[in-house]
Amino acid sequence: MRLVVMGVEASGKSTVGREVAALTGWPFLDGDDFHSGEAREKMTHGQALTDADRAPWLARLRAELEARPDAVLACSALRRVYRNTLRAEGTHFLFLNVPEGLLRERVAARTGHYAGAALLPSQLATLEPPAPDEPDVVTLDVTAADTPAGLARRALSALGVAHA
């Protein structure tokens, strides 16, 4: 299975994705590692990426997914059209639905990441939550009490995937 862990910045995509990878033995890919230098520079300065900025990035991510029968990818996949680009055969999505207040707390506490607090409003505005006619998406509502390991186990259970 190919699993895309999605959500806005600070939703826990990379952290939960690594937990899922550890439980399944699947390789983990962080979408942030595939951004161009120009895209990183824009985000460092609080500038939201455009669809034109994202198109080559999404194409690279799709190719990375297609190159592996099993993988976990942390990727915002904020809009349905982005998810459609990533929908290689056997791909499922895990949407980490985090309350805005908790996102703001996490962004404020985060250090060493190029995507700062200035990007959160644009990410929230861009987000198209998965629709009921996207059956390949599992939504997990996240609270401050949830742990990454607990979220990973819940996700795999909801997807019907056996794990360690």
VEXVOTOR-849369 format. One record per residue: x, y, z of N, C-alpha, C in turn; residue number from 0. Coordinates in Angstrom, 1 decimal. Atoms other than C-alpha are relative to their C-alpha. Layout:
     n.u     n.v     n.w    ca.u    ca.v    ca.w     c.u     c.v     c.w    k
       X       Y       Z       X       Y       Z       X       Y       Z  NUM
...
***
This chain:
     n.u     n.v     n.w    ca.u    ca.v    ca.w     c.u     c.v     c.w    k
     0.8    -1.2     0.0     0.0     0.0     0.0     0.9     1.2     0.0    0
    -0.6    -1.3     0.0     1.0     3.5    -0.7    -0.9     0.9     0.9    1
     0.8    -0.8    -0.9    -0.1     5.9     2.1     0.6     1.4     0.0    2
    -0.4    -1.4    -0.1     0.0     9.7     1.9    -0.6     0.5     1.3    3
     0.4    -0.6    -1.2    -0.2    11.3     5.3    -0.1     1.5    -0.3    4
     0.3    -1.4     0.5    -1.8    14.7     4.6    -0.6     0.9     1.1    5
     0.6    -1.0    -0.8    -2.8    17.9     6.3     0.8     1.3    -0.1    6
    -0.7    -1.3     0.0    -1.7    21.5     6.9     1.3    -0.1     0.8    7
    -1.2     0.0    -0.8     1.6    22.4     8.4    -0.3    -0.1     1.5    8
     0.1     0.3    -1.5     2.1    21.3    12.0    -1.1    -1.0     0.4    9
     1.1     1.0    -0.3    -0.6    18.6    11.7     0.6    -1.3     0.5   10
    -0.7     1.2    -0.5     2.0    15.9    12.4     0.3    -1.0    -1.1   11
    -0.2     0.9     1.1     2.4    14.5     8.9     1.2    -0.9     0.1   12
    -1.2     0.7     0.0     6.0    13.6     9.2     0.2    -0.9     1.2   13
    -0.1     0.8    -1.3     5.9    12.4    12.8    -0.9    -1.2    -0.1   14
     0.9     1.1     0.0     2.9    10.2    12.3     0.4    -0.9    -1.2   15
    -0.5     0.8     1.1     4.2     9.1     8.9     1.2    -0.9     0.3   16
    -1.2     0.8    -0.5     7.5     7.9    10.5    -0.5    -1.1     0.9   17
     0.5     1.0    -0.9     5.5     6.0    13.1    -0.7    -1.1    -0.8   18
     0.6     1.0     0.9     3.4     4.3    10.4     1.1    -0.9    -0.7   19
    -1.1     0.7     0.7     6.6     3.4     8.5     0.7    -1.0     1.0   20
    -0.6     0.8    -1.0     8.1     2.0    11.7    -0.8    -1.3     0.3   21
     0.9     1.1    -0.4     5.1    -0.2    12.4    -0.2    -1.0    -1.2   22
     0.2     0.8     1.2     4.8    -1.5     8.8     1.3    -0.5    -0.7   23
    -1.2     0.3     0.7     8.4    -1.6     7.6     0.1     0.6    -1.4   24
     0.0    -0.6     1.3     7.5     0.5     4.6     1.0     1.2     0.0   25
    -0.9    -1.1     0.1     9.9     3.2     3.4    -0.8     1.3     0.3   26
     0.6    -1.3    -0.3     9.2     6.8     4.6     0.6     1.0    -0.9   27
    -0.4    -1.2     0.8     9.3     9.8     2.3    -0.6     1.2     0.5   28
     0.5    -1.3    -0.5     9.0    13.3     3.5    -0.1     0.9    -1.2   29
     0.2    -0.8     1.2     7.5    15.5     0.8     0.8     1.3     0.1   30
    -0.8    -1.2    -0.2     9.4    18.5     2.3     1.4    -0.2    -0.7   31
    -1.3     0.3     0.6    12.6    16.8     1.0     0.1     0.2    -1.5   32
     0.1    -0.1     1.5    11.4    17.1    -2.6    -0.3     1.4    -0.5   33
     0.2    -1.3     0.5    10.7    20.8    -2.7     1.2     0.6    -0.7   34
    -1.2    -0.7     0.6    12.9    22.9    -5.0     0.5     1.0     0.9   35
    -0.6    -1.0    -0.7    15.3    25.4    -3.6    -0.8     1.3     0.0   36
     0.8    -1.2     0.1    13.1    28.2    -4.9    -1.3    -0.1     0.8   37
     1.2     0.2    -0.8    10.0    26.8    -3.2     0.3     0.1     1.5   38
    -0.4    -0.1    -1.4    11.8    26.5     0.1     0.3     1.5     0.3   39
    -0.3    -1.5    -0.3    13.0    30.1    -0.2    -1.3     0.8     0.1   40
     1.3    -0.7    -0.1     9.5    31.3    -0.8    -0.6    -0.2     1.4   41
     0.6     0.4    -1.3     8.2    29.4     2.2     0.7     0.6     1.2   42
    -0.8    -0.6    -1.1    11.1    30.6     4.4    -0.4     1.5     0.2   43
     0.4    -1.5    -0.1     9.9    34.2     3.6    -1.5     0.1     0.2   44
     1.4     0.0    -0.3     6.3    33.3     4.5    -0.9     0.2    -1.3   45
     0.8     0.0     1.3     5.1    33.2     0.8    -0.6    -1.3    -0.3   46
     0.7     1.2     0.3     2.5    30.6     0.0     0.4    -0.4    -1.4   47
    -0.3     0.6     1.3     3.3    28.3    -2.9    -1.3     0.1    -0.9   48
     1.1     0.0     1.0     1.1    28.6    -6.1    -0.1    -1.4    -0.5   49
     0.2     1.3     0.7    -0.3    25.7    -8.1     1.2    -0.2    -0.9   50
    -1.1     0.1     0.9     2.5    26.4   -10.6     1.3    -0.5     0.8   51
    -1.1     0.4    -0.8     5.1    26.0    -7.8    -0.2    -1.5     0.4   52
     0.2     1.3    -0.5     3.5    22.8    -6.6     0.0    -1.1    -1.1   53
     0.2     1.0     1.1     3.0    21.1   -10.0     1.3    -0.9    -0.2   54
    -1.1     0.9     0.2     6.6    19.8   -10.5     0.3    -0.8     1.3   55
    -0.1     0.7    -1.3     6.8    18.9    -6.8    -0.9    -1.2     0.1   56
     0.9     1.1     0.0     3.7    16.8    -7.0     0.3    -1.1    -1.0   57
    -0.4     1.0     1.0     4.9    15.1   -10.2     1.2    -0.8     0.5   58
    -1.1     0.7    -0.6     8.1    14.2    -8.4    -0.5    -1.0     1.1   59
     0.5     0.8    -1.0     6.2    12.8    -5.5    -0.8    -1.2    -0.6   60
     0.7     1.1     0.7     3.9    10.8    -7.8     1.0    -1.1    -0.5   61
    -1.0     0.9     0.6     7.0     9.3    -9.5     0.6    -0.9     1.2   62
    -0.6     0.7    -1.1     8.5     8.4    -6.1    -1.0    -1.1     0.6   63
     1.0     1.0    -0.4     5.2     6.6    -5.1     0.0    -1.1    -0.9   64
     0.1     1.1     1.0     5.0     4.7    -8.3     1.2    -0.9    -0.1   65
    -1.2     0.8     0.0     8.6     3.5    -7.9     0.0    -1.0     1.2   66
     0.0     0.8    -1.1     7.6     1.7    -4.7    -1.4    -0.7     0.2   67
     1.3     0.6    -0.3     4.9    -0.9    -4.0    -0.6     0.3     1.3   68
     0.4    -0.4    -1.3     4.7     0.1    -0.4     0.8     1.3     0.4   69
    -0.7    -1.2    -0.5     5.5     3.6     1.0    -0.9     0.8     0.8   70
     0.7    -1.0    -0.7     4.5     6.2     3.4     0.6     1.4    -0.4   71
    -0.4    -1.3     0.5     4.6     9.8     2.1    -0.7     1.1     0.9   72
     0.6    -1.2    -0.7     4.1    12.9     4.3     0.0     1.1    -1.0   73
     0.3    -1.0     1.0     2.6    15.5     2.0    -1.2     0.7     0.3   74
     1.2    -0.7    -0.4     0.2    18.3     2.6    -1.2    -0.4    -0.8   75
     1.2     0.4     0.9    -2.1    17.3    -0.4    -1.2     0.8     0.4   76
     1.1    -0.9    -0.6    -4.3    20.3     0.6    -1.2     0.0    -0.9   77
     1.1    -0.1     0.9    -6.5    20.3    -2.5    -0.3    -1.3    -0.7   78
     0.4     1.3     0.7    -8.4    17.5    -4.2     0.9    -0.2    -1.3   79
    -0.8     0.2     1.3    -6.5    18.2    -7.5     1.4    -0.5     0.3   80
    -1.4     0.5    -0.4    -3.2    17.6    -5.6    -0.1    -1.5     0.3   81
     0.1     1.4    -0.4    -4.5    14.4    -4.2    -0.2    -0.9    -1.3   82
     0.2     0.7     1.3    -5.7    13.4    -7.7     1.4    -0.3    -0.7   83
    -1.4     0.2     0.6    -2.1    13.9    -9.0     0.7    -1.1     0.7   84
    -0.7     1.0    -0.8    -0.8    11.6    -6.2    -0.7    -1.4    -0.1   85
     0.8     1.2     0.0    -3.4     8.9    -6.8     0.5    -1.1    -0.9   86
    -0.6     1.2     0.7    -1.1     6.2    -8.1    -0.8    -1.2     0.5   87
     0.7     1.2    -0.4    -2.6     2.7    -8.0     0.4    -0.4     1.4   88
    -0.3     0.5    -1.3    -2.9     1.4    -4.5     0.3     1.1     1.0   89
    -0.3    -1.1    -0.9    -2.6     4.9    -2.9    -1.2     0.3     0.9   90
     1.0    -0.4    -1.0    -4.6     5.8     0.2     0.5     1.2     0.7   91
    -0.3    -1.2    -0.7    -4.7     9.0     2.2    -0.4     0.0     1.4   92
     0.4    -0.2    -1.4    -4.7     9.7     5.9     0.0     1.5     0.3   93
     0.2    -1.4    -0.3    -6.0    13.2     6.7     0.0     0.2     1.5   94
    -0.2    -0.4    -1.4    -4.8    14.5    10.0    -0.8     1.3     0.2   95
     0.8    -1.2    -0.2    -7.6    16.9    11.0     0.2     0.5     1.4   96
    -0.5    -0.6    -1.3    -6.2    19.1    13.7    -0.7     1.3     0.2   97
     0.7    -1.3    -0.3    -8.1    22.0    15.4     1.0     1.1    -0.2   98
    -0.9    -1.1     0.3    -6.7    25.4    14.4     0.8     0.5     1.2   99
    -0.7    -0.5    -1.2    -5.8    26.4    17.9     1.2    -0.9     0.4  100
    -1.1     0.9    -0.2    -3.6    23.3    18.3     1.0     0.1    -1.0  101
    -1.0    -0.2     1.0    -2.0    23.9    15.0     0.8     1.2     0.3  102
    -0.7    -1.2    -0.3    -1.1    27.4    16.1     1.0    -0.2     1.1  103
    -0.9     0.3    -1.1     0.4    26.1    19.3     1.2    -0.8    -0.5  104
    -1.1     0.8     0.5     2.5    23.6    17.4     0.9     0.8    -0.8  105
    -0.8    -0.8     0.8     3.7    26.1    14.9     0.9     0.9     0.8  106
    -0.7    -0.9    -0.8     4.7    28.5    17.6     1.2    -0.7     0.8  107
    -1.0     0.7    -0.7     6.7    25.8    19.4     1.0    -0.7    -0.9  108
    -0.9     0.7     0.9     8.4    24.4    16.3     1.2     0.9    -0.3  109
    -1.2    -0.7     0.3    12.0    25.3    15.7     0.7    -0.8    -1.2  110
    -0.8     0.6     1.0    14.3    24.7    12.7    -0.7    -0.5    -1.2  111
     0.8     0.4     1.2    11.6    24.3    10.1    -0.2     1.3    -0.9  112
     0.1    -1.2     0.8    11.5    26.6     7.1    -1.5     0.5    -0.2  113
     1.3    -0.4     0.2     7.7    26.7     7.0    -0.5     0.6     1.4  114
     0.3    -0.6    -1.2     6.8    29.2     9.7    -1.5     0.3     0.2  115
     1.3    -0.4    -0.3     3.7    30.6    11.3    -0.7     0.8    -1.0  116
     0.6    -0.8     1.0     3.1    33.0     8.5    -0.7    -0.8    -1.1  117
     0.7     0.8     1.0     2.1    30.1     6.2    -1.3    -0.7     0.4  118
     1.2     0.7    -0.5    -0.6    28.6     8.4    -1.3     0.6    -0.6  119
     1.3    -0.5     0.6    -3.4    31.0     7.3    -0.2    -0.4    -1.4  120
     0.2     0.4     1.4    -2.8    30.3     3.6    -0.2    -1.5    -0.1  121
     0.2     1.4     0.1    -2.6    26.6     4.2    -1.5    -0.3     0.4  122
     1.4     0.2    -0.4    -5.9    26.7     6.1    -1.0     0.4    -1.1  123
     0.9    -0.6     1.1    -7.5    28.8     3.3     0.0    -0.9    -1.2  124
    -0.1     0.8     1.2    -6.2    26.4     0.6    -0.6    -1.4     0.3  125
     0.5     1.4    -0.3    -7.3    23.2     2.4    -1.4    -0.3    -0.5  126
     1.3     0.6     0.3   -10.1    21.3     0.8    -0.1    -1.3     0.7  127
     0.1     1.2    -0.7   -11.0    18.7     3.3    -0.5    -1.1    -0.9  128
     0.5     1.1     0.9   -11.5    15.3     1.7    -1.5    -0.1     0.0  129
     1.4     0.1     0.2   -15.0    14.8     0.4    -0.5    -1.5     0.2  130
     0.5     1.3    -0.2   -17.3    11.8     1.0     0.2    -0.9    -1.3  131
    -0.2     0.8     1.2   -16.7    10.7    -2.6     1.5    -0.2    -0.3  132
    -1.4     0.4     0.0   -13.0    10.2    -1.9     0.2    -1.2     1.0  133
     0.1     1.2    -0.9   -13.3     6.7    -0.5     1.4    -0.5     0.4  134
    -1.3     0.5    -0.3    -9.5     6.2    -0.4     0.7     0.9     1.1  135
    -0.5    -0.9    -1.0    -9.2     8.8     2.4    -0.6    -0.4     1.4  136
     0.4     0.2    -1.4    -9.3     8.0     6.1     0.3     1.3     0.8  137
    -0.2    -1.3    -0.8    -9.8    11.1     8.4     0.2    -0.4     1.5  138
    -0.2     0.1    -1.4    -8.4    11.1    11.9    -0.1     1.4     0.6  139
     0.1    -1.3    -0.7    -9.5    13.9    14.2     1.0    -0.1     1.1  140
    -1.1     0.0    -0.9    -6.5    14.8    16.3    -0.3     0.9     1.1  141
     0.1    -0.9    -1.1    -6.5    16.2    19.8     1.4     0.1     0.6  142
    -1.3    -0.2    -0.6    -3.7    17.4    22.0     0.5    -1.2     0.8  143
    -0.4     1.2    -0.8    -3.8    14.2    24.0     0.5    -1.2    -0.9  144
    -0.4     1.1     0.8    -3.1    12.0    21.0     1.5    -0.1    -0.1  145
    -1.4     0.2     0.3     0.3    10.5    20.5     0.3    -0.4    -1.4  146
    -0.3     0.4     1.3     2.0     9.9    17.2    -0.2    -1.5    -0.2  147
     0.1     1.5     0.1     2.2     6.1    17.9    -1.5    -0.4     0.1  148
     1.4     0.4    -0.1    -1.5     6.0    18.9    -0.7     0.4    -1.3  149
     0.6    -0.4     1.3    -2.5     7.9    15.7     0.4    -1.0    -1.1  150
    -0.5     1.0     1.0    -0.4     5.5    13.6    -0.8    -1.3     0.1  151
     0.8     1.3    -0.2    -2.1     2.5    15.2    -1.4     0.2    -0.4  152
     1.3    -0.3     0.4    -5.5     4.1    14.7    -0.2     0.0    -1.5  153
     0.0    -0.1     1.4    -4.7     4.8    11.1     0.0    -1.3    -0.7  154
    -0.2     1.4     0.6    -3.5     1.3    10.3    -1.2    -0.8     0.2  155
     1.2     0.8    -0.3    -6.5    -0.2    12.0    -1.2     0.4    -1.0  156
     1.1    -0.5     0.9    -8.9     2.1    10.0     0.2    -0.5    -1.5  157
    -0.3     0.5     1.3    -7.1     1.0     6.8     0.0    -1.5    -0.2  158
     0.0     1.4     0.0    -7.2    -2.6     7.7     1.4    -0.6    -0.3  159
    -1.4     0.5     0.2    -3.4    -3.0     7.7     0.5    -0.6     1.3  160
    -0.7     0.7    -1.1    -1.7    -5.5    10.0     1.3     0.7     0.3  161
    -1.2    -0.6    -0.4     1.2    -4.1    11.9     0.6    -0.6     1.2  162
    -0.7     0.6    -1.1     3.8    -4.9    14.5    -0.5     0.6     1.3  163
***
